[in-house]
Amino acid sequence: MFENKDNATTPISALGEFGLIDHLTKHFKIQHTTTVKGIGDDAAVIAAEKNTQLVVTTDMLVEGVHFDLSYMPLKHLGYKAVMVNLSDVYAMNATAKQITVSVAISNRFPVEAMEELYAGIQTAAELYKIDVIGGDTTSSTSGLIISVTALGEAEAKKITYRSGAKENDLLVVTGDLGAAYLGLQVLEREKEVFKVNPNAQPDLEKYSYLVERQLKPEARRDIPGLLAELEVQPTAMIDISDGLSSEIIHICKSSMVGCNLYEDKIPLDPQVISTCEEFNMDSTTIALSGGEDYELLFTVATEDFPKIKGNPHLSVIGHITKENEGMHLITRANTKIELIARGWNALEDEADG
């Protein structure tokens, strides 16, 4: 897996910590004038734009907890680690500008493996116009750990918190939901098949969208710009990393409101619907509790509805109510069910049952 063209690998110790960082980051280019100093000194230096505020977020991915290298290529992992963080910046209605990357690695990873990881990071940085301005490498006794910190900026009046939703606001979501979780189920199933028969070749073609959503998610960099273009200022916003129900509950609790979410309005890709039928899973449950979609969920004032109506990137899925009315899913049969944050474990229980 980690072999180069000469069928040899280079131990990390051959380069040392600083040599490794220099080696892995030598092709990274600076793209923002706000990046005064990137990699190569004791600390990075960032210039603040006038009338803007800085947004900072960090996430850690741990081998065996957040990813499985038996089906997650290192290049994809590097890319995904960046996306996870950029998504949080865009969820503040801000523009991402810089990241730092810290990696803890065990001695089973040679330099070539790290090159793969950083190739994914570099691809993400180039596509999303992000400067990699620092980080750290250290040894690990338990596999691979990658931590990314992302920095972004926005005008103070544009930054959107979870706490601004008001009664009668519309609940809006980008893209479609549930595909990333199902992609994980497909990969886990194929891993079990491989364990039994190492010669079995997985046929993932009919699950291509689901697998891509799991292995190579895309953060919604386009949405802050789209909303600005439409002259819509969201009242509350969050990214969907833990499933739709958890994120709606976060907004409602932070804003001290209730909501009605309509089951028939939840956007689902046809591959999600067909795979749910195959796996005997409920597609609404997958969308509500699956996670890792990295879409954006936000609220807008009712008067902004004409501006977003019919936009192919946006779906109105419900509305905000008084806090004492509670948080509910309105089913296709017009039944009201209390919205609860079920999470992944509950899904696994359902799949087993």
N, C-alpha and C positions, 0 to 999 in steps of 0.2 A: 504493500500500500504506500509506503514512504520511500520507495526506491527511486533513484534517479536513472538517467540513461546508462550509466556505467555500472548499474546494479550495485552501487555502493551508497552508503548514507554517511552523513557527517554528524558526529555527536555535537550537541550544544556546547559542551565544554571546550571544543576546539576554537570557538569564537569568543567565549566569555559573555557576560551580560551586556556590556556596552558595545562590544563588537557585534553581537546578535542584533541589537536594536538598530545600529548603523546599517547592517546588512539588510535587514527587513524593511527599513524605511527609506533607503537611498533614492527610490524612484518616486516618492511622494512629492507632489507639487503643492505650493501655496496658492490659493485661489481668491482669498479675501483680503482687502486692504486693512481690515480690522485685525488681521493676524500680523502683529509686529514682529514677534519671534516665535517660531515653532519648536521643533525638536532640535536639541544640540546645546542647551544651556540648563541651568539648575531649575528653571521654571519657564513656562511659556508666557508671552506678553500679548495681551489683547487690548486694542483701543476701543473705547465705547463710542458708538455713534451718538450724535446729539439727539436728545429727546427720546431715546430708546431705553428699554430695560433689558437686562440679561436674564435668560431663562437657563437653568441648569438641571440636568437629570442624570441619574446613573442606574445601571442594571448589571447584574452579574449572572453569568450562565455557567453552570457546574455540570461536568460530565457525570452521567448516571442519574442526574436529577432533571436537567433541562434538555439534554440531548444525548443521543446514542450514536457513537461513531461507527457502529456496524452498518448504518444506512444514511448517516449524515456526513457527506463529504466535507473535508476541512475548509475548502473554499466557500462552500455554501454556509458553513458555520460562521466564518468571518463576516460574510455578507449579512447574515441574519442578526448577528450580534450588534451590528451597526443599525439595522432597521428597527430593532426593538427600542433603541434609544431615540432615534430620530422621530419615531412615532409619538413619543411623549412630548417632544418639542412642538410638533405640529398640533398636538392636542391642546396646547396653550395658545393656538392661533398665532404661532411665532415662526420665524425662519431659522432653520438650523444652520450654523456656520462652522463650528469646530468640534472635534472629538479628541479625547485621550483614550488610549487602549492599554490595559494592563493584562498580562497573561501569566498564569502559574502553570508550569509544565513538569511532568515527571520525566525521568530519564528514558522512557520508552519512545519519546518523540525526538527524532533527529531534526537537524536544521531544515531538511527538505519538507518536513511536515509543517513547520512554522512558515516556510515560504508559501505553501498552499493556503494556510490560514490568512496570512497577510495579503495574498493575492485577492482574496474575497473582500477583505477590508478596503484594499485599494480600489477595487471595482466599484464598491458602494460609494466611496469618497468621490470618485470621478463622476459617477452618474448623478449623485445628489449634491455635487459641488460643495464638499465638506473638506476642511483642512484638518489633517491629523497632526496635532500639535504637541504630543507627548504621551507618556505612559510609563510602564515599568514591566520588567520580566523578572520572575523569581522561580525557584524550584517548588515542586509540589510532590507530596507523597501519595496523592490519590487522583492521578489522572490530570485532566485539563480543566482549568478554570479561566474564563475570560470575562473581564469587567470593562465596560465602556462608559465613559462619561461624555454627554453631549451638551454643547452650549449653543444657545440660540438667542435671538433678539427680536423685539417687536416694540412698536410704539406703546406707551403705557396704556392708552385708551383702547388699544386693540387686543391686549392680552386677555384671554378668556379663562375663567376659573370654573371649577365644578359647582360653585355656590350661587350662580346668578339666575337659575331657572325660576320663572314666575308662572303663576296660575294662568292657564289658557295658552301658554307657549306650545309650539309644535315640537314633537320629538322626531329628529331626523337622523338617518344613518347613511354612511357612504357605502358603495359597493354591495357585496353580498356576504352572507354569514354562514359559518359552519364547515366550510371546505377544509380549513387547516386541521381541525380535529379529525375529520374523516380521513384526511391524508395520512395522519399519524396511525389511525386504525389499520389502513391498508398496509403501511410499511411494517407495522408490528406483526400483522398476519403473515406477510411474506418472510419476515425474519424467522418466524416459527417454522414455516415450510422449509426454509433453507437449513435450519437446524436438523430436521428430520432427513432431508435429502439435499446435500450440498451441491448436487448437479442440477437441481431444479432452477430454471431460468424464470424470474418473475416477469409476468406480462402486465405492465403498468399502464399500457396505452389508454385504456378506457378510464383510468383514474388520473390522467396527466394533470388536469387542473388542480385536483385535490392534493396531489403529491407536491406540485410546485408551490401551492399555498403554504404547505408545511415546511418544505426545505428552503424555499426562496421567497419569503414574503416581501411585499413592497409597502413601505410606509407612504402615507397619503400626503406627500409634499405639495400636491396640486391644490389641496382643499383651501388652505388659508388664502392663496392667490385667487382661487375661484370665488370665494365668498367676498373678497375685496372687490373683485370685478362686478359681482352682482349687487354690490353695495348692501351686503347683509352682514350685520355684526351679531355673531352668535351670543346668546345670553349665558350659556354654560357649555362645556365641552370636555370630553374624555376619550382616550383611545380604548379600543376593545381588545384587551389582552386576556381577560379572564372570563369571557362570555358576556352576551348581551344583558342578561338579567343582573349580574353583579354590577355592571357599569351603570345601568339605569338606577339601581339602588344607591350607588355612590352619589350620583347627581341629585337624586331625590333627598337623600339624607343631608348632603352638604347644603342644599338649597331650601331645606325644610318644606318640601312639597310632596304631593302624591302624583300618580300618573296612571293613565290607561294606555296599555300597549296592545295593538290589534294583531292577532296571530296571522290573519290573512294579508297583512301588509309587510311582514318580515321578508326581505329579499333573499331568495335562495337560487343558487345556480342549478340548472337541470342535472348536472353530475351529482350534486348533493342529494337531490330528490331520488334519483335512481339508485345511488349507492346506499342510501338509508333503507330503501326497500329491500335491497340485496342483503344488507346486514341486519335486517329486522329491527331498525332503530327508528325513533320518532324524529322527523326532521326539525320540528319546532324545539324539541328538547336539545338537539345538537346545536342549533343556533343560539339558544338561550344560555347554554352551559358549556359549550365546547371550548372557546378561547383560542388565542393566538391568531385571530383574524387580522389584527392591526388595522382595522377600519376605524373611522371616527364617528362618535355618537355626539350629537349636539342638540341644543334647543334654540329655536328662533321665535321672535314675536309673531303673532298671528298675521299682522299686517305685511309681513315679509313673504307670506305664502305665494303670492303671484310671481315673485322674483325667482323662487326655487322650483315652482311647479313644472313638472315635465322634464327637469334636468336629468339626463341619463345617469349621472354620478350619485344622485341623492334620492332617498326614499323617505317619505313622511310615514312614520310607523305608529304614531300615537300623539297624545297631548298631555300636558301637565295639569294636575288638579290640586285642590286644597290638600294640605297635609293630612287632615283628619279623614279624608276619603280613602287613604291608603294607596298602595301600589299594586296594580292588577294587570293580568293578562286577560284580554277579551278574546275568547276562543272563536273558531269558525262557527260553532254552534251557538254563539252569543252568550256563553257562560262566563261568569267572572271568576277568575282564579287568582289567589294572592301570589304575587311575584316573590320568589325566594332565590337567594344566591346559592345554587346547588354545587357548582364547581365540578371538577373532573372526576372526583371519586364517586360521586353519585351516578355519573354517567357510566363509569365502569361497572358499578353494581347493576345498573339497568341492562347493560350489554350482557353481563353474566346471567342475569335472570331471564 
